[in-house]
């Protein structure tokens, strides 16, 4: 008789715990990054009334007779299924589409979360603004003019230095890919301004010196008489100013006596070679000429003690004309209107970090006022062999336990990690219809166990009345 009472009590207690989990799920239905819990039951040990016996020659085997002593909780699991994504438009809000946890650091302790509602503190550090925990990742490193992210290093705090200066950079490479019209007439001797203009094709591009001052690079192309596939290129810097500069032009390391070089095409309009009057020649691979000029004094710092400009500065850049025999980003000669196309150059003026973006690989790219974009860092993601073994640490965070395994840290998209969706947050994976159904089942289970206790009590009452 007592067994049924205690079986009913175990049912009441454990259904109450299941109801606690259901209630917690429902209370967190709108909690960012929340993962629902699930309760599993199993039966408690059973009491043997009679053991089993094996078959004999006279009779068959007999099964054991056992009475269960109730039930207990076998597990309270955390279900890490993907939650739906909600667009917020906030650039520091990020969500993981797939596997992985963001890493937050509090002192020397690392915690893990799926809630990516981040922001910046006054130092520009990317943090969880609710508790100040710092988001972990890899800060970009710079060597010379190259910026890279070393994802094999230990993750550290991510800092986005809004307003930081970006030093000016002198132009070192200019890529030219103009088309020179094969129909262009040769300029005759003693030609007037109109004939010179009709027979000259000009390409221009703004370039920068080391102080961020802009200069105008100009290349004038004219047909060479008697050579239908050759053009004379004349290079001038700051042509339209009071102090134009005739730079030094080198081909194959040999300087020309003037600021010119010759571009030669094959009969199909593709680049063949580049040369100069001093015998410099380049006829294979990527063709280029080196252009050197003295930076104007107005761009040179003044010595504060003398009030005079410091020593003249020589700037050298490579004018990339294109690949021999290639059409891709190369100078060509076809019977089509000449094009003024200098594709790009790598210099820029002083700038300031104005904005930033986070891409699907978790790379944070800074946008500067001088038009440059540069990687500032990259978010790190952690996965676990057994994420269900993580311990909830409150505030949407999880801590490593002895059964979760150690954190496997990689960039987003690598080693099974998910990708980052910026401007969104992952919502709770709680399904209200499922929880309400589970609530009904749990309530009925609790009610049935209470009836077991009540009926057992009535049976005891009947026993007590036998003496009457």
C-alpha positions in Angstrom: 0.0 0.0 0.0 2.8 2.4 0.8 4.5 1.8 -2.5 1.7 3.5 -4.5 1.8 6.5 -2.2 5.5 7.1 -2.7 5.2 6.4 -6.5 2.5 9.1 -6.6 4.7 11.5 -4.6 7.6 10.9 -7.1 5.2 11.6 -9.9 4.1 14.8 -8.3 7.6 16.1 -7.6 9.0 15.3 -11.0 6.0 16.6 -13.0 6.4 19.8 -11.0 10.0 20.0 -12.2 8.8 19.4 -15.7 6.3 22.2 -15.3 9.1 24.5 -14.0 11.1 23.8 -17.2 8.0 24.5 -19.4 7.3 27.7 -17.5 10.9 28.8 -17.9 10.7 28.1 -21.7 7.5 30.2 -22.0 8.9 33.0 -19.9 11.9 33.2 -22.3 9.9 33.0 -25.5 11.2 36.5 -26.5 14.7 36.2 -25.1 17.4 36.7 -27.7 19.4 33.5 -28.4 17.5 31.5 -25.7 17.5 27.7 -26.1 14.6 25.7 -24.7 14.9 23.0 -22.2 13.3 19.5 -22.3 12.7 17.1 -19.4 12.9 13.3 -19.9 11.7 10.8 -17.3 12.6 7.2 -16.5 11.3 4.7 -14.0 12.8 4.3 -10.6 14.2 1.0 -9.3 11.6 -1.8 -9.1 11.1 -4.2 -6.2 11.3 -7.9 -7.0 8.3 -10.0 -5.6 9.4 -13.1 -7.4 12.4 -13.8 -9.5 12.4 -15.4 -12.9 13.0 -19.1 -13.4 14.3 -21.0 -16.4 12.3 -23.7 -18.2 12.6 -27.3 -17.0 11.6 -30.6 -18.6 8.2 -30.5 -16.9 7.3 -26.8 -17.1 8.2 -23.7 -18.9 10.0 -20.6 -17.6 8.4 -18.1 -15.3 8.8 -14.3 -15.7 9.9 -12.1 -12.7 7.3 -10.3 -10.7 8.3 -6.7 -10.0 6.5 -3.7 -8.6 7.8 -0.2 -9.7 8.7 2.3 -7.0 7.9 5.4 -9.0 9.7 7.6 -11.5 12.5 10.1 -11.6 14.1 12.6 -14.0 16.6 11.1 -16.4 17.7 14.4 -18.0 17.0 18.0 -18.5 18.3 18.7 -21.9 19.1 22.0 -23.6 17.9 21.9 -27.2 20.3 23.9 -29.5 18.2 24.0 -32.6 18.4 27.1 -34.8 16.2 30.0 -33.8 14.6 32.3 -36.3 16.4 35.5 -37.3 14.9 38.9 -36.7 16.2 41.9 -38.7 17.1 44.9 -36.5 19.2 47.1 -38.8 21.7 47.7 -36.0 25.2 47.1 -37.4 26.6 45.7 -34.2 23.8 43.1 -33.9 25.0 39.8 -35.2 23.5 36.3 -35.4 25.0 32.9 -36.1 23.4 30.9 -38.9 24.5 27.4 -38.1 26.8 26.0 -35.4 28.8 28.1 -33.0 28.8 30.4 -30.0 30.2 33.9 -29.6 32.9 34.2 -27.0 32.6 36.7 -24.2 35.3 37.4 -21.7 34.8 38.6 -18.1 38.2 39.1 -16.5 40.0 35.8 -17.2 36.8 33.7 -17.7 35.4 32.9 -21.1 31.7 32.4 -21.5 29.7 31.5 -24.6 26.5 32.8 -26.0 24.2 32.8 -29.1 22.8 36.2 -28.3 24.6 38.8 -30.5 23.1 42.1 -29.2 26.5 43.8 -29.0 27.6 47.4 -28.9 30.7 49.6 -28.3 31.8 51.1 -25.0 33.7 54.4 -24.7 37.0 52.8 -25.6 35.6 51.4 -28.8 35.6 47.8 -27.4 32.9 45.5 -28.8 30.9 44.4 -25.7 27.6 43.0 -24.5 26.2 46.3 -23.3 23.9 44.5 -20.8 26.9 43.2 -18.7 30.0 44.7 -20.2 31.5 41.3 -21.2 34.0 41.8 -24.0 33.5 40.1 -27.4 36.5 38.0 -28.5 38.1 37.7 -31.9 41.3 38.6 -33.7 42.5 42.2 -34.2 44.0 42.9 -37.6 47.7 43.4 -37.8 49.6 45.6 -40.2 53.0 45.0 -41.7 54.1 47.8 -44.0 51.2 48.5 -46.4 49.6 45.0 -45.8 46.8 44.3 -43.3 46.1 40.8 -42.3 44.2 38.8 -39.6 46.1 36.0 -37.8 43.3 33.6 -36.9 45.9 31.1 -35.5 46.6 33.5 -32.6 44.7 33.5 -29.3 41.5 35.6 -29.5 41.5 38.9 -27.7 39.2 41.9 -27.2 37.9 43.5 -30.4 38.4 47.2 -30.6 36.8 49.4 -33.3 38.6 52.8 -33.1 36.0 55.1 -34.5 37.6 58.4 -35.5 41.1 56.9 -35.8 43.4 58.5 -38.3 44.4 56.6 -41.4 47.8 57.9 -42.5 48.2 59.2 -46.1 49.9 56.8 -48.5 51.9 57.7 -51.6 50.9 56.3 -54.9 53.2 53.4 -55.8 51.2 51.7 -58.6 48.9 53.1 -61.3 47.0 50.6 -63.5 46.2 51.9 -67.1 43.9 50.1 -69.5 43.0 52.6 -72.2 42.1 51.9 -75.8 44.0 53.9 -78.3 42.0 54.4 -81.5 43.8 52.9 -84.5 42.2 55.4 -86.7 43.9 58.4 -85.0 45.8 60.5 -87.5 49.6 61.1 -87.3 50.4 64.7 -86.2 52.2 66.4 -89.1 55.2 68.7 -88.7 54.1 72.3 -88.0 50.6 71.2 -87.0 48.3 73.7 -85.4 46.5 73.3 -82.0 43.4 71.6 -83.6 45.5 69.0 -85.5 47.5 68.3 -82.4 44.4 67.8 -80.3 42.9 65.5 -83.0 46.0 63.4 -83.1 46.6 63.2 -79.3 44.8 61.0 -76.8 45.2 61.9 -73.1 44.6 59.9 -70.0 44.7 61.4 -66.5 44.6 60.2 -62.9 44.9 61.9 -59.5 47.8 60.5 -57.5 49.0 61.2 -54.0 52.4 61.9 -52.4 53.5 60.7 -49.0 51.9 63.8 -47.4 48.5 63.1 -48.9 48.7 66.0 -51.4 47.0 65.3 -54.8 48.8 65.6 -58.1 47.6 65.1 -61.7 49.3 62.4 -63.6 48.9 62.9 -67.3 49.9 60.7 -70.3 49.6 62.0 -73.9 49.6 59.3 -76.6 50.4 60.3 -80.2 50.8 58.0 -83.3 54.4 57.6 -84.6 54.7 58.4 -88.2 55.6 55.4 -90.4 54.8 52.9 -87.5 51.1 52.1 -87.5 51.3 50.0 -84.3 53.5 52.3 -82.3 52.5 55.2 -80.0 54.7 57.8 -78.3 53.6 58.4 -74.7 54.6 61.6 -72.9 54.3 61.7 -69.1 53.7 65.0 -67.3 52.7 65.7 -63.7 50.6 68.7 -62.7 50.3 69.8 -66.4 47.6 72.4 -65.7 49.4 74.2 -62.9 51.9 77.0 -62.8 54.7 74.5 -62.1 54.3 71.4 -64.4 56.8 68.6 -63.8 58.5 66.5 -66.5 59.2 63.3 -64.6 62.0 60.7 -65.3 60.7 57.7 -67.2 62.5 54.3 -67.0 61.9 51.1 -69.0 63.6 47.9 -67.9 65.6 50.0 -65.4 67.0 52.3 -68.1 66.2 56.0 -67.9 65.2 57.9 -71.0 66.7 61.3 -71.8 63.2 62.7 -71.8 59.8 61.9 -70.2 58.6 59.6 -73.0 58.3 56.0 -73.8 57.0 54.0 -76.8 54.1 51.5 -76.7 54.0 48.8 -79.4 51.0 46.7 -80.4 50.8 43.5 -82.5 48.6 43.3 -85.6 45.7 42.2 -83.5 45.6 45.3 -81.3 47.2 43.7 -78.2 50.2 44.8 -76.3 53.6 43.7 -77.7 56.3 45.7 -75.9 57.2 49.0 -74.3 60.6 50.8 -74.9 62.3 54.1 -74.6 64.9 56.1 -76.6 67.7 55.0 -74.3 67.3 51.4 -75.3 65.1 50.3 -72.4 62.9 47.4 -73.4 60.2 45.2 -71.8 58.5 42.7 -74.0 57.2 39.9 -71.8 54.7 39.4 -69.0 53.2 42.5 -67.3 54.6 45.6 -69.0 55.3 48.7 -66.9 57.3 51.9 -66.8 58.7 53.6 -63.7 57.9 57.3 -63.3 59.9 59.4 -60.9 59.3 63.1 -60.1 60.3 65.6 -57.4 57.4 66.4 -55.0 56.6 70.2 -55.2 57.9 72.3 -52.3 54.4 73.1 -51.3 54.0 69.5 -50.3 57.2 69.3 -48.3 57.2 70.0 -44.6 58.9 73.3 -43.5 61.8 73.2 -41.0 60.4 75.2 -38.0 63.9 76.5 -37.1 64.8 77.9 -40.6 61.4 78.4 -42.1 62.7 76.7 -45.2 61.4 73.6 -46.9 63.2 70.4 -46.1 65.2 68.4 -48.7 63.3 67.7 -51.9 61.5 64.4 -52.0 61.5 62.1 -55.0 58.5 59.9 -55.6 58.6 56.9 -57.8 55.6 55.0 -59.1 55.0 52.1 -61.4 52.7 52.8 -64.4 51.3 49.3 -65.2 50.3 49.2 -68.9 49.0 45.6 -69.1 49.9 42.1 -70.0 51.5 41.1 -73.3 48.8 39.7 -75.6 46.1 40.3 -73.0 42.8 42.1 -73.1 42.1 42.1 -69.4 43.0 45.5 -67.8 45.5 46.2 -70.6 46.1 49.0 -73.0 44.8 48.1 -76.5 44.7 49.5 -80.0 41.5 48.9 -81.8 39.5 51.0 -84.3 37.2 52.2 -81.6 37.0 55.5 -79.8 39.9 56.1 -77.5 39.1 55.7 -73.8 40.5 57.6 -70.9 40.7 54.6 -68.5 43.2 54.5 -65.8 41.7 51.7 -63.7 43.0 52.4 -60.3 45.9 53.7 -58.1 46.9 52.7 -54.6 47.5 56.1 -52.9 45.2 58.1 -50.7 45.1 61.2 -48.5 44.7 61.3 -44.7 41.4 59.9 -43.5 39.4 59.0 -40.4 37.4 55.9 -39.5 33.8 56.9 -40.0 31.9 53.6 -40.1 32.3 49.9 -40.1 30.6 46.7 -41.4 30.6 43.1 -40.4 30.4 40.5 -43.2 29.3 36.8 -43.1 32.8 35.7 -42.3 32.8 37.9 -39.2 35.4 40.3 -40.6 34.9 43.8 -39.4 35.8 46.3 -42.1 36.5 49.9 -41.4 35.3 52.6 -43.8 37.5 55.7 -43.8 36.7 59.2 -45.0 39.5 59.0 -47.6 37.6 56.2 -49.4 39.7 53.3 -48.1 38.4 50.2 -46.5 40.5 48.1 -44.2 39.9 45.0 -42.0 39.9 45.9 -38.3 39.3 42.4 -36.9 37.3 39.2 -37.1 34.8 37.6 -34.7 35.7 34.2 -33.3 33.2 31.4 -32.9 33.4 28.3 -30.6 31.9 24.9 -31.0 31.8 21.9 -28.7 31.7 18.2 -29.2 28.8 18.0 -26.8 27.0 21.4 -26.5 24.3 19.8 -24.4 27.0 19.4 -21.7 27.4 23.2 -21.3 26.2 24.8 -18.0 23.9 27.8 -18.1 25.6 30.7 -16.4 22.8 33.2 -16.7 22.5 36.3 -18.8 22.2 34.2 -22.0 25.7 32.7 -21.4 27.1 29.1 -21.1 30.1 27.9 -19.3 32.3 24.8 -20.1 31.6 21.7 -18.0 33.6 18.5 -17.7 31.2 16.8 -20.2 30.9 19.5 -22.8 34.5 19.2 -24.1 36.8 22.1 -24.6 36.0 25.0 -26.9 37.0 24.6 -30.5 37.7 28.1 -31.7 37.8 29.1 -35.4 36.7 31.9 -37.7 33.0 31.8 -38.9 32.6 29.4 -41.8 35.6 27.3 -40.9 35.6 23.8 -39.4 31.9 23.4 -39.4 31.2 26.9 -37.9 28.2 28.8 -39.1 28.2 32.1 -40.9 27.5 35.6 -39.4 24.4 37.6 -40.4 24.9 41.2 -39.4 22.0 43.5 -38.6 20.0 40.6 -37.2 19.4 38.7 -33.9 18.6 35.1 -33.3 15.3 34.7 -31.5 14.4 32.1 -29.0 13.7 28.6 -30.4 10.7 28.1 -28.0 7.6 27.0 -29.9 4.5 28.2 -27.9 2.2 25.6 -29.4 4.6 22.8 -28.4 5.0 24.3 -24.9 1.3 24.7 -24.3 0.7 21.1 -25.4 3.5 20.0 -23.1 1.9 22.0 -20.3 -1.4 20.2 -20.7 0.3 16.8 -20.7 2.3 17.8 -17.6 -0.7 19.0 -15.8 -2.6 15.9 -16.5 0.3 13.8 -15.4 0.5 15.8 -12.1 -3.3 15.4 -11.7 -3.2 11.6 -12.2 -0.4 11.2 -9.7 -2.4 13.2 -7.2 -5.3 10.8 -7.8 -3.0 7.9 -7.1 -2.2 9.4 -3.6 -5.8 10.2 -3.0 -7.0 6.6 -3.9 -4.2 5.0 -1.8 -5.3 7.1 1.1 -8.9 5.9 0.7 -7.7 2.3 0.7 -5.7 2.9 3.9 -8.8 4.5 5.4 -10.8 1.3 4.6 -8.1 -0.8 6.3 -8.4 1.4 9.4 -12.2 0.9 9.5 -11.9 -2.9 9.6 -11.8 -2.9 13.4 -15.3 -1.4 13.6 
